[in-house]
Amino acid sequence: MELSRKEHRKTVMWLSRKRIMLLEQEITECRKEVQNLKHEMNEQVMQMAEKILRQPEELSKEIDSQKKVDAFVNEFIRH
């Protein structure tokens, strides 16, 4: 779909050079934060995987007890 010249002018927004630079800086900061969050998430996943490999029985008991608690709460809510 082609815009007419008049419609095109309405869709264009003028930004000052300073505003553009601030937006670029904000985008860069957001990208850095995303990278940090990815790194932290990967570390947490690795720690959890290590814990699972080192202590499978303890984790199995924790999961089973959590399931029992969840079932108890659900049963309580239903009645």
Backbone torsions as a table, in degrees:
resi	resn	phi	psi	omega
1	MET	NA	125.5	-178.7
2	GLU	-94.5	133.7	177.3
3	LEU	-90.2	142.2	174.2
4	SER	-71.1	165.7	-178.8
5	ARG	-59.3	-40.8	-179.5
6	LYS	-66.0	-44.1	179.0
7	GLU	-65.3	-37.9	-179.9
8	HIS	-62.1	-41.6	178.9
9	ARG	-61.9	-34.5	179.9
10	LYS	-70.2	-29.2	-176.2
11	THR	-86.6	-16.4	-178.7
12	VAL	-85.2	133.8	-179.9
13	MET	-118.0	129.0	-179.5
14	TRP	-86.0	132.9	176.1
15	LEU	-125.8	139.8	177.9
16	SER	-71.0	159.9	178.9
17	ARG	-60.2	-39.8	179.4
18	LYS	-62.3	-43.8	-179.9
19	ARG	-64.5	-40.9	178.4
20	ILE	-62.0	-44.0	179.7
21	MET	-63.7	-40.1	177.5
22	LEU	-64.1	-41.0	178.4
23	LEU	-65.3	-41.2	177.4
24	GLU	-63.1	-39.8	177.8
25	GLN	-64.4	-41.7	178.9
26	GLU	-64.4	-40.5	177.7
27	ILE	-62.6	-43.2	179.0
28	THR	-61.8	-43.2	178.3
29	GLU	-63.8	-40.3	178.3
30	CYS	-63.5	-41.6	178.5
31	ARG	-63.1	-40.7	177.4
32	LYS	-62.6	-42.7	179.6
33	GLU	-63.1	-41.1	177.9
34	VAL	-61.9	-42.9	178.1
35	GLN	-62.3	-42.8	178.2
36	ASN	-61.9	-43.1	179.6
37	LEU	-64.5	-39.8	177.1
38	LYS	-61.9	-43.6	-179.9
39	HIS	-62.5	-46.9	178.9
40	GLU	-61.3	-42.2	-179.7
41	MET	-63.8	-42.6	178.4
42	ASN	-62.6	-40.6	177.8
43	GLU	-62.5	-43.2	179.5
44	GLN	-64.5	-39.9	178.6
45	VAL	-64.4	-42.9	179.1
46	MET	-63.7	-41.7	178.0
47	GLN	-62.9	-41.5	179.2
48	MET	-66.8	-41.8	178.5
49	ALA	-62.3	-41.6	178.3
50	GLU	-63.0	-42.8	179.1
51	LYS	-62.9	-41.6	179.4
52	ILE	-63.1	-42.1	-178.5
53	LEU	-71.5	-32.4	-177.0
54	ARG	-86.2	-31.4	-173.7
55	GLN	-132.5	58.6	-175.8
56	PRO	-64.4	-36.5	-177.4
57	GLU	-69.0	-43.9	179.4
58	GLU	-62.2	-43.4	179.4
59	LEU	-65.9	-37.3	178.2
60	SER	-61.3	-42.6	177.7
61	LYS	-64.6	-41.0	178.6
62	GLU	-61.9	-44.3	-179.2
63	ILE	-64.4	-44.5	179.2
64	ASP	-61.6	-43.0	-179.6
65	SER	-66.5	-36.6	178.0
66	GLN	-65.8	-39.3	178.0
67	LYS	-63.4	-39.3	178.6
68	LYS	-65.0	-41.8	178.7
69	VAL	-63.3	-45.8	178.8
70	ASP	-59.9	-42.8	179.7
71	ALA	-64.1	-42.0	178.7
72	PHE	-61.6	-45.1	-179.7
73	VAL	-64.2	-44.3	179.0
74	ASN	-61.9	-42.5	178.5
75	GLU	-63.2	-41.8	179.3
76	PHE	-62.7	-41.5	-178.9
77	ILE	-66.5	-37.2	-177.7
78	ARG	-68.6	-30.1	-175.8
79	HIS	-100.9	NA	NA
